Amino acid sequence: MRQWFSKVYQVVCWALWGAALLALPITSFPWLSDRLGGTSVAAPSAFLFLILALVWLLPFVLRGGQLPRESAPLLIFLSAALISWAAAFFANVPTFRGRGPLSEGLEICATVSLGMASFFVPAVWVMKGGKRLLWTVRFINLGGIALLAWSLVQAGVVIFKDGDYPQALIEFQWLFSMRSGGPLFANRLTGFAYEPSWLGHQLNLIYLPIWFAATVLRWSAYRWRCLGITLENILFLVGGGVLFLSVSRLGWASFLLVLTCASLLGLARWVDTLWKRMRPQSGRTSRVILAVCVVLASLVIYPCVGWGLLQVGARFETRLARIMSRNILEANNLYEVFNNLEFAERVMYWDAGLRTYADHWFLGTGLGNSGFYFSQNVYSFGLMLPEVANLLNRFDYIPNTKSLWVRVLTETGLLGFAFFLAWYYALGMAGITAWRSREGMLQSIGLAGLFALLAFLLEGFSMDSFALPYFWLEAGLLAGVGAAARRLSTIDVQASPSSSAQFVDG
């Protein structure tokens, strides 16, 4: 009886795990959104991770299971955030539309729980590597294939029918997105996400890093090859095209940052190899000339490529076209420049958050409370913007910072932000550890995590919700493969090669 129950339990956990990864492309599931009061952030994968945390992770920890070491800075950050939240009840926090910090605090506890489940469950699930990690990648790829397939259908309508979607496609999108005013855009791709920028966010933090790392390292989760081309190679090229057609400016910038850093790293390795192959009699002068030529060439090539990409992007994005115009800098102040770029509203949110941080710099306002200070800290220029004016006078939801970086700084203060950065650094070291391991799968996922961390440096200025699982999932995978790489290294030292092979195979 116990053995039968154990098998059923494992099947249920695997089913939940696979479903959570397959559901990653969906960000605003209508069934969930309706039951959460109409919120736009209703990712079913995050709730499936939360269920797994209750039925699998919690019993695992209670039985003495260990968490990866990268969990420690995050737990300290959560403690600092809890202190900030508790301290807010002793401060004179203003209200907004009759809502106070208590109601907002309960909501933020729920969203933080979703984010933490999306980190800890993947981190522990893939700690042992082997088949668990392999099938994790395969599940992610399968969800990514569905995402790209639906995005390509949208691309066909955008390109060949000027965005005039048939009613059947609109109704199909309504099954996965609850966006008011229409779930699809006439000239941009959304995939299954709420809006194009969210599509770019999930591509940059989950799918493209995994496919790009596999392409760079020539690793694949499958045995299939065609003329040396793997499935990940194809998915990476198609995914890059989908990201381009999403016309997400920050998504473009994040992806280009990753490509630039990867190319610089590849260039550095090529120069190092060439340097070592040069004969000793070539002399030190020749080597210095080589280094100088590479640097000068990079200073010319990279700006030219960037300018060319900007020219291409301006043909698809009117806001980028304004950057190319001659009168873009004809403004009285910097805020007007941002307004000409149709970027001023986002800057107003960031600016108000930073002004709030200046008044609560050590402990912050407490999680979820930064929006209560928005009306008294928003810059006067923002009051002339329709979005900000509607937010203050018509809409009934509490303003936010529109950036996770600004939100963490504002709501947890310098103390919490320092621990968050420490956790970010620990994740980077875990990725480097996995990248340097001798096992190809760990190398690929470790490098993918490093790419995702790079992308989040910019993507973090676009998203501020703890409930979207993409960054937390990638962080969990990083922590898990870092632990797996350390364990594999210990086995290499202490055990025989057969034991190491047994670990790799799961």
Buried (B, 14 or more C-beta within 10 A) or exposed (E): EEEEEEEEEEEBBBEBBBBBBBBBBBBBBBEBBEEBEEBBBBBBBBBBBBBBBEEBBEEBBEEEEEBBBBBBBBBBBBEBBBBBBEBBEEEEBEEBEEBBBEEBBEBBBEBBBBBBBBBBBBBBBBBBBBEBBBBBBBBBBEBBBBBBEBBBBBBEBBEEEEBEBEEEBEEBBBEBBBBEEEBBBEBBBBBBBBBBBBBBBBBBBBBBBBBBBBBBBEBBBEEEEEEEEBBBBBBBEBBBBBBBBBBBBBBBBBBBBBBBBBBEEEBEEEBEEEEEEEEEEEEEEEBEEBEEEBEEEEEEEEEEBEEEBBEEBBEBBEBBBBBEEEEEEEEEEEBBBBBBBEBBBBBBBBBBBBBBBEEBBEBBBBBBBBBBBBBEBBBEBBEEBEBBEEBBEEEEEBBBBBBBBBBBBBBBBBBBBBBBBBBBEBBBEBBBBBBEBEBBBBBBBBBBBBBBBBBBBBBBBBBBBBBBBBBBBBBBBBBBBBBBBBBBBEBBEEEEEEEBEEBBEE
